[in-house]
Amino acid sequence: MAAPPPPPLALTTLHDQLLTLERQKASLTAQLLSLRATHPLSNTSPPTPPSSSSSSSSSSSSSPASSSPASATTTATSTQKTTQEPLTDADHLSAVFASTTASAAASIARLHRIAGITTFTIRDPSPPHTTLLGVRIEVFCNRQFHPPHYLHITLPPPTHDPKSAPYTIHRHTLPPFLPLPTPLPPLPTLARTLRRQLTLHARRVAAATALRAAALSAGRVGDVTEGWENRVSGVEWDEAVSVVVVRWGCGVTGWVCVGEDGGVGRVVVVGRGGRRYGEVERRVKGVGSGAGGGRLEGVAGRVGWC
């Protein structure tokens, strides 16, 4: 029996192309499954406009002639099947692209926050609707970001007097205890100075908060077996954390002056009748102490609250 003739050349070429397409399909399917595993996708199908047939079915079902429950149920089921179509690969890839774009935008925003100082332009909503330069100052302290502060800068026109100020501060969100320098320095110098002052203030707040927690947990106010130094009834400070007030349960009050960098300055501890407690003052101030001496962070350890 003679062997069958070889297939024509055109069929062989088509067979090779079919194999190539099958390999590409398998590769794309594997990539799609990998993207589905690494990116959360929504299973909600995109809204599709109702077709003319479903619209006519809905209008006919609402007519008085076809008001039976069975016909209404059948129409609703057919409409649901028409609108809830399965998601295609293009839908999944579109969702992956949107998720990746949002993730990239969030990463850029985090990088800007780590930079500490960023600028942007805004349009003043009030007339004459000038374009302002915005400065965002970030503060990172105690392993967390604090609320940012903003400066809105009005830049001078190109024909301004060289002797005048290079810019003016239109508005800002700085705390009231932080005054702006006069005259205004160059804008980069001002931004760096303000960020340093805001960072030091955040550190003072963190130190005062930790001091209050240690003082209130050192001893009970009404326990007479505890030393009076451990029976603290409250710890307060002003907005700038320049003065910390410690109140003991026995009527003794202490005032601690805090420097900009968190160093402890003058300390006054006065009891009833105006009696001064010099030993407690020296311990709070950190005179002759080792680690943590002279700083607000070390007061709790020097007094014996922790």
Protein Blocks (a to p, Z undefined) as FASTA:
>chain_A
ZZdddddfklmmmmmmmmmmmmmmmmmmmmmmmmmmmpccdfbdcdddddfklmmmmmmm
mpmklmcfklmmmmmmmmmmmmmccddfklmmmmmmmmmmmmmmmmmmmmmmmnopacdd
dddfbdehiacddddddddeehiacdddddddddddfkbcfkbcfbdcfbdcbdfklccd
dddddfklmmmmmmmmmmmmmmmmmmmmmmmmmmmmmpcfklmkbcfklmcfbdcddfko
paccdddfkopacdddddfkopacddddddehhiacfklmmmmnopoiaehihiaklmmm
mnopZZ
